[in-house]
Every structure is written in C-alpha cells, then in structure tokens.
Amino acid sequence: MFTPDMPWHEAVEKIDSEYRLSAVRVASLDSLNDDPHIKLGNRPDDFRNFRYGNNLIGDDPYHGTMVAGVIAACAATAGELPRPVKILSVRAIPEGDEYDRDVAAAIRYAVDNGAEVVNMSFGKYLSPHRDEVLAAMKYARSKDVLLVMASGNDGVNVDVRPIFPTCRDTKGRRLENQIVVGASTPDGRVASFSNYGAENVDLLAPGENVRSTAPEGGYDTAQGTSIAAPIVSGVAAVLRSFYPDLSAREIREILIRTVTHFPADEMPVPGKSETSRMIQGRQVCLGGGILNAQAAMKEASKISKFGER
C-alpha cells in the first residue's frame, strides 16, 4: 500500500517487490503444472526429443473418428476397383489450440511409420515454434509425403491472416507437398465459415452436412474444413494407391488442375459482415473451384506410367 508521504525510493522498492511476486505467480501459471504434458514429462518448448506419448486416444475421440470415416469412405467408393487405404491414427491435438511440438512430433511420427498422405484437420493463428514445425513439414517433403491442411473455419482471408502450420516457408516460398483445403456448400459456393485465399488456399471440398462415422459405432453429420480436408486426403490416398509413381507434388498439382470451377463468377464473401459483399471464384482459392475426384483420376492416368486402371 502506498501513502502520499512515502519516500520515492521506498515506493520503487515496493513496486519492485510486488512485480517480482506477480512474475513468480505468472511463471507458475505459464509452467502448466497441471497440464498432462508436464505430468508425462513432456515440455512443450523442448524439441530435443520427439519420442514421447502413449496409446490412450479414448478421451472424446469424436473429431478424429469423423475425419477417419471420411477418408475411409473415399477409398471404399473409388470406382469399380476400390483400393485399400490404411489409416494411421495419430492424436496430436486436444480440444483447443495445439502445441507446436505435438504437431511437429506427429508429422514426423506419421512419416516415419509409412504415411504417404497426412491429413491435418487443425490450425491456429499463432505459432511460437514455427521453425520447428516447418522443419517437420520439410522432412515430410524429403520423404515425398503429401500434407493436406484444413484452411480453418473463421471466414477470414488467410492470404492476409495466415493460419499455421502455414503452407509457406520463412522466405515466402510455397511448400509443394502441402495442399490447403477450404469448404464448399452443396450448391457449389464457398461456405460462409470457410477461410479462403487466392494464394494460400488451393481448392475447396464439400464441408457442409457431411455424414461420417462417430464414436461407439454411430454416425453423425458435421460441417467444417476439418471435414473437407479428409475428403481431399482420401482422394489423394486413392490416387497414390492407383498411381504410386506420382509424387506428392504431382498429386497436389493434379487435384488443383482438375477442380470443377464454381458455377457462378461471384459469390458472397465468407465471414460475418453487416454489408453483403461479393467475391470472385479466383479470389477464393488458387484452383478456383471444388475437388473433382473423377477428373483427378483421369488426369493421373494420363501422367502415370501405369495408365488407366
């Protein structure tokens, strides 16, 4: 407590003492002593060791179960010759923002255990350890692994406000093994909630009223770019199964090049706005359209040495 007649040096000492006490309390909160990561011996800022975790994935598996069901459905409906697609479940994200260390570790784990496509139905707008995550993504590129990233559900332009893990390196160069997916509506527009961007979103895929598997053997209907991304992942997995000679970069290019273009030249801008604004299709995403699995299969058969299958 300060008094009007208190000498200034005593006031400074008191302020300093109170600041130190506050700093200790904040540090205690920031140390996340109750965080399950800490209890397991994990430190979110320690990237020296990626060998950690356990096989306990039963805590609210709804999101991952929906995503996995979408991927499996794409493989099961791949024309007359359905291709087996194995799903490696790696739970890296709790309900809430993820740690960069978990993202980097999950990518590396998936790559080291044979994944050829990695679905990434998560994202955030702040990445304290961006370089470490980027290093993991480049590691995936060195192993020819395709990364499929959901664009996010906030109706924002990610060319202006990047979402992480971003599809560009620190010099602004595009990662050719990463494809970013927004959500489309049943009538062929960009969904009102979907993030978009002419340079940093590649294409859209259905993201409204998508039915998939739910926990306990059930089914449910969901929406979001988290559902749109695994549709692209599933199609990419089928392409890599039919045409194993095609690289991750080639698969990405095929998927973008063969989109079905938007039926209208303009559509409402995603996001919340008091005024109705319109956006052109080429401003929504790089490909200017929606995933077309059949066209992608046909295009891949022209490029692959295996031809039409």
Order of alpha helices (4+ residues) and beta strands (2+ residues): alpha-alpha-alpha-alpha-beta-alpha-beta-beta-beta-beta-beta-alpha-alpha-beta-beta-beta-alpha-beta-alpha
